[in-house]
Amino acid sequence: MAKRSAELLKGTLDLLILRTLDLHAMHGSAIADRVAQVTNGTFQVKAGSLFPALHRLEQGGWIKGEWQESAEGRRVRSYTLTRDGRRQLGAEKENWARIVQAMNRVIESA
């Protein structure tokens, strides 16, 4: 059976980005690649969704972006998680756990 990609639910992209940056600093396409890798291709984050989300998270103070040179010599914006971002990640994870529990109750109800 072929793997299918899935559409991200509203609000889950922030959680995916924050969790990915909890590992270490990354630039945008590396974040998208990591999400695809960890989810076995289920989530393919497109630039049209990723970069506005990165901008929004940076404006909110949850991540910090800095221009750097990549290994290939290109200029890239690398993002790190801030202290506020770590707190937000904790809150996002708790919220997601509540959503999963609620959905499981609906799916498994008779």
N, CA, C and O atoms as CSV, one atom per row, in Angstrom:
chain,resi,resn,atom,element,x,y,z
A,1,MET,N,N,0.850,-1.182,0.000
A,1,MET,CA,C,0.000,0.000,0.000
A,1,MET,C,C,0.892,1.241,0.000
A,1,MET,O,O,1.823,1.331,0.801
A,2,ALA,N,N,0.625,2.171,-0.865
A,2,ALA,CA,C,1.433,3.389,-0.980
A,2,ALA,C,C,1.152,4.315,0.202
A,2,ALA,O,O,0.018,4.425,0.668
A,3,LYS,N,N,2.200,4.973,0.671
A,3,LYS,CA,C,2.033,5.947,1.754
A,3,LYS,C,C,1.374,7.186,1.184
A,3,LYS,O,O,1.666,7.617,0.068
A,4,ARG,N,N,0.483,7.743,1.972
A,4,ARG,CA,C,-0.186,8.972,1.567
A,4,ARG,C,C,0.197,10.074,2.522
A,4,ARG,O,O,0.367,9.845,3.719
A,5,SER,N,N,0.333,11.267,1.989
A,5,SER,CA,C,0.569,12.397,2.872
A,5,SER,C,C,-0.767,12.817,3.461
A,5,SER,O,O,-1.825,12.530,2.901
A,6,ALA,N,N,-0.708,13.487,4.579
A,6,ALA,CA,C,-1.919,13.929,5.256
A,6,ALA,C,C,-1.880,15.441,5.410
A,6,ALA,O,O,-0.813,16.053,5.465
A,7,GLU,N,N,-3.047,16.015,5.477
A,7,GLU,CA,C,-3.149,17.451,5.668
A,7,GLU,C,C,-2.969,17.763,7.148
A,7,GLU,O,O,-3.547,17.093,8.004
A,8,LEU,N,N,-2.169,18.775,7.446
A,8,LEU,CA,C,-1.964,19.181,8.830
A,8,LEU,C,C,-3.222,19.830,9.376
A,8,LEU,O,O,-3.861,20.635,8.698
A,9,LEU,N,N,-3.573,19.478,10.601
A,9,LEU,CA,C,-4.683,20.136,11.263
A,9,LEU,C,C,-4.253,21.533,11.684
A,9,LEU,O,O,-3.076,21.772,11.952
A,10,LYS,N,N,-5.202,22.450,11.742
A,10,LYS,CA,C,-4.899,23.815,12.156
A,10,LYS,C,C,-4.221,23.787,13.530
A,10,LYS,O,O,-4.705,23.145,14.462
A,11,GLY,N,N,-3.106,24.487,13.635
A,11,GLY,CA,C,-2.391,24.568,14.903
A,11,GLY,C,C,-1.304,23.539,15.101
A,11,GLY,O,O,-0.447,23.710,15.967
A,12,THR,N,N,-1.317,22.469,14.318
A,12,THR,CA,C,-0.296,21.435,14.526
A,12,THR,C,C,1.051,21.824,13.942
A,12,THR,O,O,2.079,21.321,14.395
A,13,LEU,N,N,1.076,22.700,12.956
A,13,LEU,CA,C,2.344,23.097,12.348
A,13,LEU,C,C,3.240,23.786,13.377
A,13,LEU,O,O,4.447,23.544,13.409
A,14,ASP,N,N,2.661,24.639,14.213
A,14,ASP,CA,C,3.465,25.298,15.250
A,14,ASP,C,C,4.113,24.263,16.160
A,14,ASP,O,O,5.298,24.365,16.478
A,15,LEU,N,N,3.345,23.279,16.576
A,15,LEU,CA,C,3.880,22.219,17.437
A,15,LEU,C,C,5.008,21.466,16.745
A,15,LEU,O,O,6.040,21.197,17.359
A,16,LEU,N,N,4.822,21.127,15.482
A,16,LEU,CA,C,5.861,20.417,14.732
A,16,LEU,C,C,7.142,21.237,14.628
A,16,LEU,O,O,8.238,20.700,14.786
A,17,ILE,N,N,7.012,22.523,14.364
A,17,ILE,CA,C,8.189,23.389,14.238
A,17,ILE,C,C,8.892,23.538,15.584
A,17,ILE,O,O,10.111,23.387,15.674
A,18,LEU,N,N,8.122,23.834,16.626
A,18,LEU,CA,C,8.729,24.017,17.945
A,18,LEU,C,C,9.438,22.750,18.401
A,18,LEU,O,O,10.549,22.811,18.928
A,19,ARG,N,N,8.805,21.613,18.202
A,19,ARG,CA,C,9.424,20.346,18.624
A,19,ARG,C,C,10.680,20.072,17.815
A,19,ARG,O,O,11.673,19.600,18.368
A,20,THR,N,N,10.661,20.351,16.540
A,20,THR,CA,C,11.827,20.138,15.687
A,20,THR,C,C,12.985,21.032,16.131
A,20,THR,O,O,14.132,20.586,16.174
A,21,LEU,N,N,12.692,22.278,16.458
A,21,LEU,CA,C,13.743,23.200,16.887
A,21,LEU,C,C,14.210,22.927,18.315
A,21,LEU,O,O,15.238,23.453,18.743
A,22,ASP,N,N,13.465,22.113,19.050
A,22,ASP,CA,C,13.887,21.721,20.394
A,22,ASP,C,C,15.154,20.862,20.323
A,22,ASP,O,O,15.899,20.764,21.298
A,23,LEU,N,N,15.387,20.248,19.173
A,23,LEU,CA,C,16.572,19.407,18.981
A,23,LEU,C,C,17.816,20.269,18.805
A,23,LEU,O,O,18.798,20.100,19.529
A,24,HIS,N,N,17.779,21.178,17.862
A,24,HIS,CA,C,18.875,22.119,17.597
A,24,HIS,C,C,18.435,23.117,16.541
A,24,HIS,O,O,17.379,22.963,15.927
A,25,ALA,N,N,19.255,24.143,16.335
A,25,ALA,CA,C,18.941,25.186,15.352
A,25,ALA,C,C,18.876,24.582,13.950
A,25,ALA,O,O,19.654,23.691,13.610
A,26,MET,N,N,17.946,25.076,13.149
A,26,MET,CA,C,17.796,24.608,11.764
A,26,MET,C,C,17.282,25.737,10.898
A,26,MET,O,O,16.654,26.678,11.384
A,27,HIS,N,N,17.556,25.633,9.601
A,27,HIS,CA,C,16.955,26.562,8.650
A,27,HIS,C,C,15.662,25.957,8.133
A,27,HIS,O,O,15.380,24.780,8.359
A,28,GLY,N,N,14.888,26.761,7.446
A,28,GLY,CA,C,13.543,26.368,7.033
A,28,GLY,C,C,13.431,25.050,6.304
A,28,GLY,O,O,12.624,24.204,6.690
A,29,SER,N,N,14.223,24.850,5.252
A,29,SER,CA,C,14.078,23.607,4.494
A,29,SER,C,C,14.533,22.401,5.317
A,29,SER,O,O,14.031,21.296,5.110
A,30,ALA,N,N,15.470,22.589,6.240
A,30,ALA,CA,C,15.879,21.487,7.120
A,30,ALA,C,C,14.746,21.121,8.073
A,30,ALA,O,O,14.573,19.950,8.410
A,31,ILE,N,N,13.976,22.115,8.508
A,31,ILE,CA,C,12.811,21.848,9.364
A,31,ILE,C,C,11.798,21.012,8.587
A,31,ILE,O,O,11.299,20.007,9.094
A,32,ALA,N,N,11.498,21.427,7.363
A,32,ALA,CA,C,10.540,20.687,6.535
A,32,ALA,C,C,11.028,19.265,6.280
A,32,ALA,O,O,10.246,18.316,6.344
A,33,ASP,N,N,12.315,19.117,5.993
A,33,ASP,CA,C,12.886,17.785,5.753
A,33,ASP,C,C,12.777,16.909,6.990
A,33,ASP,O,O,12.454,15.725,6.888
A,34,ARG,N,N,13.046,17.487,8.168
A,34,ARG,CA,C,12.999,16.724,9.416
A,34,ARG,C,C,11.574,16.274,9.727
A,34,ARG,O,O,11.362,15.139,10.154
A,35,VAL,N,N,10.603,17.149,9.518
A,35,VAL,CA,C,9.202,16.782,9.746
A,35,VAL,C,C,8.815,15.627,8.821
A,35,VAL,O,O,8.188,14.664,9.262
A,36,ALA,N,N,9.181,15.717,7.561
A,36,ALA,CA,C,8.871,14.636,6.612
A,36,ALA,C,C,9.555,13.341,7.032
A,36,ALA,O,O,8.961,12.266,6.946
A,37,GLN,N,N,10.802,13.442,7.487
A,37,GLN,CA,C,11.551,12.253,7.901
A,37,GLN,C,C,10.911,11.592,9.126
A,37,GLN,O,O,10.673,10.384,9.127
A,38,VAL,N,N,10.639,12.371,10.151
A,38,VAL,CA,C,10.099,11.826,11.397
A,38,VAL,C,C,8.698,11.243,11.202
A,38,VAL,O,O,8.333,10.270,11.862
A,39,THR,N,N,7.925,11.829,10.309
A,39,THR,CA,C,6.561,11.345,10.080
A,39,THR,C,C,6.482,10.342,8.934
A,39,THR,O,O,5.393,10.006,8.469
A,40,ASN,N,N,7.634,9.868,8.485
A,40,ASN,CA,C,7.689,8.910,7.369
A,40,ASN,C,C,6.931,9.412,6.142
A,40,ASN,O,O,6.278,8.645,5.434
A,41,GLY,N,N,7.034,10.719,5.911
A,41,GLY,CA,C,6.412,11.306,4.730
A,41,GLY,C,C,4.936,11.633,4.870
A,41,GLY,O,O,4.326,12.135,3.925
A,42,THR,N,N,4.355,11.361,6.020
A,42,THR,CA,C,2.934,11.654,6.208
A,42,THR,C,C,2.665,13.144,6.111
A,42,THR,O,O,1.673,13.565,5.515
A,43,PHE,N,N,3.554,13.948,6.698
A,43,PHE,CA,C,3.412,15.395,6.614
A,43,PHE,C,C,4.517,15.973,5.749
A,43,PHE,O,O,5.702,15.826,6.048
A,44,GLN,N,N,4.116,16.625,4.685
A,44,GLN,CA,C,5.022,17.334,3.782
A,44,GLN,C,C,4.722,18.821,3.955
A,44,GLN,O,O,3.711,19.319,3.460
A,45,VAL,N,N,5.600,19.519,4.654
A,45,VAL,CA,C,5.368,20.937,4.930
A,45,VAL,C,C,5.865,21.759,3.740
A,45,VAL,O,O,7.051,21.742,3.411
A,46,LYS,N,N,4.968,22.455,3.123
A,46,LYS,CA,C,5.287,23.283,1.955
A,46,LYS,C,C,5.765,24.665,2.394
A,46,LYS,O,O,5.384,25.160,3.454
A,47,ALA,N,N,6.599,25.274,1.567
A,47,ALA,CA,C,7.159,26.587,1.869
A,47,ALA,C,C,6.071,27.626,2.127
A,47,ALA,O,O,6.243,28.505,2.972
A,48,GLY,N,N,4.962,27.533,1.412
A,48,GLY,CA,C,3.868,28.483,1.570
A,48,GLY,C,C,3.202,28.423,2.936
A,48,GLY,O,O,2.539,29.376,3.344
A,49,SER,N,N,3.368,27.323,3.640
A,49,SER,CA,C,2.874,27.202,5.011
A,49,SER,C,C,3.988,27.411,6.022
A,49,SER,O,O,3.789,28.043,7.060
A,50,LEU,N,N,5.166,26.874,5.709
A,50,LEU,CA,C,6.279,26.895,6.649
A,50,LEU,C,C,6.780,28.300,6.950
A,50,LEU,O,O,6.887,28.678,8.116
A,51,PHE,N,N,7.087,29.076,5.922
A,51,PHE,CA,C,7.716,30.364,6.155
A,51,PHE,C,C,6.796,31.378,6.834
A,51,PHE,O,O,7.275,32.140,7.673
A,52,PRO,N,N,5.501,31.426,6.515
A,52,PRO,CA,C,4.623,32.289,7.323
A,52,PRO,C,C,4.556,31.831,8.782
A,52,PRO,O,O,4.486,32.663,9.686
A,53,ALA,N,N,4.577,30.517,9.018
A,53,ALA,CA,C,4.554,30.008,10.394
A,53,ALA,C,C,5.840,30.391,11.130
A,53,ALA,O,O,5.789,30.795,12.292
A,54,LEU,N,N,6.981,30.268,10.470
A,54,LEU,CA,C,8.249,30.673,11.088
A,54,LEU,C,C,8.222,32.156,11.437
A,54,LEU,O,O,8.660,32.553,12.517
A,55,HIS,N,N,7.711,32.967,10.529
A,55,HIS,CA,C,7.616,34.405,10.774
A,55,HIS,C,C,6.702,34.683,11.970
A,55,HIS,O,O,7.037,35.491,12.836
A,56,ARG,N,N,5.566,34.021,12.013
A,56,ARG,CA,C,4.604,34.198,13.110
A,56,ARG,C,C,5.223,33.785,14.451
A,56,ARG,O,O,5.069,34.485,15.451
A,57,LEU,N,N,5.924,32.643,14.465
A,57,LEU,CA,C,6.560,32.173,15.702
A,57,LEU,C,C,7.673,33.112,16.140
A,57,LEU,O,O,7.876,33.327,17.335
A,58,GLU,N,N,8.391,33.669,15.179
A,58,GLU,CA,C,9.453,34.620,15.508
A,58,GLU,C,C,8.845,35.918,16.061
A,58,GLU,O,O,9.354,36.477,17.033
A,59,GLN,N,N,7.775,36.386,15.452
A,59,GLN,CA,C,7.098,37.595,15.935
A,59,GLN,C,C,6.546,37.380,17.343
A,59,GLN,O,O,6.497,38.317,18.140
A,60,GLY,N,N,6.136,36.166,17.648
A,60,GLY,CA,C,5.614,35.833,18.974
A,60,GLY,C,C,6.692,35.640,20.025
A,60,GLY,O,O,6.385,35.499,21.208
A,61,GLY,N,N,7.946,35.632,19.609
A,61,GLY,CA,C,9.045,35.482,20.545
A,61,GLY,C,C,9.367,34.042,20.911
A,61,GLY,O,O,10.138,33.794,21.838
A,62,TRP,N,N,8.780,33.091,20.188
A,62,TRP,CA,C,8.995,31.678,20.504
A,62,TRP,C,C,10.217,31.091,19.814
A,62,TRP,O,O,10.779,30.096,20.271
A,63,ILE,N,N,10.630,31.716,18.704
A,63,ILE,CA,C,11.864,31.310,18.022
A,63,ILE,C,C,12.644,32.566,17.665
A,63,ILE,O,O,12.092,33.666,17.616
A,64,LYS,N,N,13.935,32.384,17.418
A,64,LYS,CA,C,14.793,33.499,17.021
A,64,LYS,C,C,15.516,33.082,15.748
A,64,LYS,O,O,16.089,31.994,15.684
A,65,GLY,N,N,15.491,33.936,14.745
A,65,GLY,CA,C,16.154,33.657,13.480
A,65,GLY,C,C,17.396,34.501,13.308
A,65,GLY,O,O,17.416,35.681,13.660
A,66,GLU,N,N,18.443,33.881,12.759
A,66,GLU,CA,C,19.683,34.594,12.450
A,66,GLU,C,C,20.171,34.160,11.081
A,66,GLU,O,O,20.103,32.983,10.726
A,67,TRP,N,N,20.666,35.130,10.310
A,67,TRP,CA,C,21.231,34.810,8.998
A,67,TRP,C,C,22.603,34.173,9.183
A,67,TRP,O,O,23.439,34.661,9.943
A,68,GLN,N,N,22.812,33.070,8.470
A,68,GLN,CA,C,24.085,32.356,8.507
A,68,GLN,C,C,24.420,31.860,7.110
A,68,GLN,O,O,23.599,31.932,6.196
A,69,GLU,N,N,25.623,31.364,6.960
A,69,GLU,CA,C,26.022,30.761,5.699
A,69,GLU,C,C,25.927,29.247,5.838
A,69,GLU,O,O,26.425,28.670,6.804
A,70,SER,N,N,25.281,28.609,4.861
A,70,SER,CA,C,25.142,27.152,4.894
A,70,SER,C,C,26.459,26.499,4.494
A,70,SER,O,O,27.392,27.174,4.061
A,71,ALA,N,N,26.524,25.192,4.642
A,71,ALA,CA,C,27.714,24.429,4.249
A,71,ALA,C,C,27.985,24.580,2.753
A,71,ALA,O,O,29.127,24.463,2.309
A,72,GLU,N,N,26.925,24.841,1.974
A,72,GLU,CA,C,27.061,25.017,0.524
A,72,GLU,C,C,27.402,26.450,0.152
A,72,GLU,O,O,27.531,26.765,-1.031
A,73,GLY,N,N,27.550,27.328,1.147
A,73,GLY,CA,C,27.907,28.714,0.882
A,73,GLY,C,C,26.732,29.629,0.614
A,73,GLY,O,O,26.925,30.779,0.219
A,74,ARG,N,N,25.513,29.143,0.821
A,74,ARG,CA,C,24.327,29.986,0.623
A,74,ARG,C,C,23.951,30.659,1.939
A,74,ARG,O,O,24.234,30.147,3.022
A,75,ARG,N,N,23.310,31.809,1.821
A,75,ARG,CA,C,22.819,32.514,3.000
A,75,ARG,C,C,21.470,31.923,3.396
A,75,ARG,O,O,20.544,31.887,2.585
A,76,VAL,N,N,21.355,31.458,4.644
A,76,VAL,CA,C,20.108,30.868,5.136
A,76,VAL,C,C,19.769,31.480,6.492
A,76,VAL,O,O,20.649,31.942,7.219
A,77,ARG,N,N,18.501,31.474,6.812
A,77,ARG,CA,C,18.056,31.956,8.122
A,77,ARG,C,C,17.879,30.731,9.009
A,77,ARG,O,O,17.036,29.873,8.747
A,78,SER,N,N,18.679,30.665,10.052
A,78,SER,CA,C,18.645,29.541,10.985
A,78,SER,C,C,17.846,29.946,12.219
A,78,SER,O,O,17.998,31.054,12.732
A,79,TYR,N,N,17.001,29.044,12.685
A,79,TYR,CA,C,16.093,29.346,13.788
A,79,TYR,C,C,16.437,28.521,15.013
A,79,TYR,O,O,16.799,27.349,14.912
A,80,THR,N,N,16.316,29.158,16.183
A,80,THR,CA,C,16.491,28.472,17.467
A,80,THR,C,C,15.264,28.729,18.327
A,80,THR,O,O,14.560,29.725,18.161
A,81,LEU,N,N,15.029,27.813,19.240
A,81,LEU,CA,C,13.924,27.935,20.179
A,81,LEU,C,C,14.344,28.862,21.323
A,81,LEU,O,O,15.449,28.733,21.850
A,82,THR,N,N,13.482,29.779,21.702
A,82,THR,CA,C,13.754,30.675,22.831
A,82,THR,C,C,13.226,30.045,24.123
A,82,THR,O,O,12.565,29.008,24.096
A,83,ARG,N,N,13.525,30.681,25.237
A,83,ARG,CA,C,13.001,30.203,26.528
A,83,ARG,C,C,11.470,30.210,26.496
A,83,ARG,O,O,10.833,29.251,26.934
A,84,ASP,N,N,10.883,31.293,25.977
A,84,ASP,CA,C,9.420,31.350,25.853
A,84,ASP,C,C,8.915,30.265,24.904
A,84,ASP,O,O,7.833,29.711,25.099
A,85,GLY,N,N,9.703,29.971,23.886
A,85,GLY,CA,C,9.338,28.916,22.948
A,85,GLY,C,C,9.314,27.549,23.612
A,85,GLY,O,O,8.454,26.725,23.302
A,86,ARG,N,N,10.246,27.300,24.518
A,86,ARG,CA,C,10.251,26.019,25.256
A,86,ARG,C,C,9.000,25.907,26.132
A,86,ARG,O,O,8.401,24.837,26.238
A,87,ARG,N,N,8.614,27.020,26.754
A,87,ARG,CA,C,7.375,27.003,27.557
A,87,ARG,C,C,6.160,26.757,26.662
A,87,ARG,O,O,5.261,25.990,27.008
A,88,GLN,N,N,6.153,27.421,25.510
A,88,GLN,CA,C,5.037,27.237,24.574
A,88,GLN,C,C,4.998,25.802,24.057
A,88,GLN,O,O,3.920,25.230,23.893
A,89,LEU,N,N,6.164,25.222,23.802
A,89,LEU,CA,C,6.209,23.830,23.359
A,89,LEU,C,C,5.559,22.925,24.398
A,89,LEU,O,O,4.794,22.028,24.043
A,90,GLY,N,N,5.852,23.147,25.667
A,90,GLY,CA,C,5.223,22.359,26.732
A,90,GLY,C,C,3.715,22.493,26.716
A,90,GLY,O,O,2.995,21.504,26.854
A,91,ALA,N,N,3.234,23.723,26.548
A,91,ALA,CA,C,1.789,23.963,26.502
A,91,ALA,C,C,1.163,23.305,25.270
A,91,ALA,O,O,0.080,22.726,25.355
A,92,GLU,N,N,1.844,23.397,24.131
A,92,GLU,CA,C,1.345,22.778,22.892
A,92,GLU,C,C,1.269,21.258,23.026
A,92,GLU,O,O,0.315,20.635,22.560
A,93,LYS,N,N,2.279,20.665,23.664
A,93,LYS,CA,C,2.291,19.213,23.855
A,93,LYS,C,C,1.143,18.771,24.763
A,93,LYS,O,O,0.487,17.765,24.497
A,94,GLU,N,N,0.906,19.529,25.835
A,94,GLU,CA,C,-0.213,19.208,26.730
A,94,GLU,C,C,-1.544,19.311,25.993
A,94,GLU,O,O,-2.409,18.449,26.145
A,95,ASN,N,N,-1.709,20.360,25.198
A,95,ASN,CA,C,-2.937,20.538,24.434
A,95,ASN,C,C,-3.127,19.395,23.438
A,95,ASN,O,O,-4.229,18.869,23.287
A,96,TRP,N,N,-2.052,19.021,22.767
A,96,TRP,CA,C,-2.144,17.936,21.793
A,96,TRP,C,C,-2.536,16.625,22.479
A,96,TRP,O,O,-3.337,15.861,21.940
A,97,ALA,N,N,-1.980,16.359,23.662
A,97,ALA,CA,C,-2.327,15.141,24.403
A,97,ALA,C,C,-3.822,15.123,24.722
A,97,ALA,O,O,-4.461,14.074,24.638
A,98,ARG,N,N,-4.389,16.292,25.092
A,98,ARG,CA,C,-5.833,16.357,25.357
A,98,ARG,C,C,-6.639,16.065,24.095
A,98,ARG,O,O,-7.651,15.366,24.148
A,99,ILE,N,N,-6.189,16.603,22.962
A,99,ILE,CA,C,-6.892,16.367,21.693
A,99,ILE,C,C,-6.863,14.880,21.341
A,99,ILE,O,O,-7.883,14.314,20.948
A,100,VAL,N,N,-5.697,14.250,21.481
A,100,VAL,CA,C,-5.565,12.829,21.150
A,100,VAL,C,C,-6.465,11.991,22.055
A,100,VAL,O,O,-7.137,11.078,21.577
A,101,GLN,N,N,-6.488,12.288,23.355
A,101,GLN,CA,C,-7.351,11.543,24.271
A,101,GLN,C,C,-8.816,11.690,23.891
A,101,GLN,O,O,-9.561,10.711,23.884
A,102,ALA,N,N,-9.226,12.902,23.579
A,102,ALA,CA,C,-10.619,13.143,23.207
A,102,ALA,C,C,-10.981,12.412,21.920
A,102,ALA,O,O,-12.049,11.808,21.826
A,103,MET,N,N,-10.090,12.465,20.926
A,103,MET,CA,C,-10.363,11.769,19.671
A,103,MET,C,C,-10.425,10.260,19.877
A,103,MET,O,O,-11.263,9.585,19.278
A,104,ASN,N,N,-9.548,9.729,20.716
A,104,ASN,CA,C,-9.578,8.296,20.996
A,104,ASN,C,C,-10.893,7.898,21.662
A,104,ASN,O,O,-11.436,6.833,21.370
A,105,ARG,N,N,-11.410,8.749,22.558
A,105,ARG,CA,C,-12.699,8.439,23.193
A,105,ARG,C,C,-13.816,8.408,22.141
A,105,ARG,O,O,-14.704,7.557,22.203
A,106,VAL,N,N,-13.773,9.323,21.190
A,106,VAL,CA,C,-14.794,9.353,20.145
A,106,VAL,C,C,-14.668,8.116,19.250
A,106,VAL,O,O,-15.662,7.450,18.961
A,107,ILE,N,N,-13.459,7.818,18.821
A,107,ILE,CA,C,-13.242,6.694,17.906
A,107,ILE,C,C,-13.596,5.357,18.556
A,107,ILE,O,O,-14.144,4.474,17.895
A,108,GLU,N,N,-13.291,5.205,19.829
A,108,GLU,CA,C,-13.483,3.915,20.494
A,108,GLU,C,C,-14.834,3.796,21.184
A,108,GLU,O,O,-15.121,2.758,21.780
A,109,SER,N,N,-15.673,4.830,21.122
A,109,SER,CA,C,-16.992,4.750,21.774
A,109,SER,C,C,-17.911,3.856,20.954
A,109,SER,O,O,-17.773,3.718,19.738
A,110,ALA,N,N,-18.844,3.260,21.664
A,110,ALA,CA,C,-19.791,2.337,21.007
A,110,ALA,C,C,-21.020,3.048,20.538
A,110,ALA,O,O,-21.915,2.425,19.967
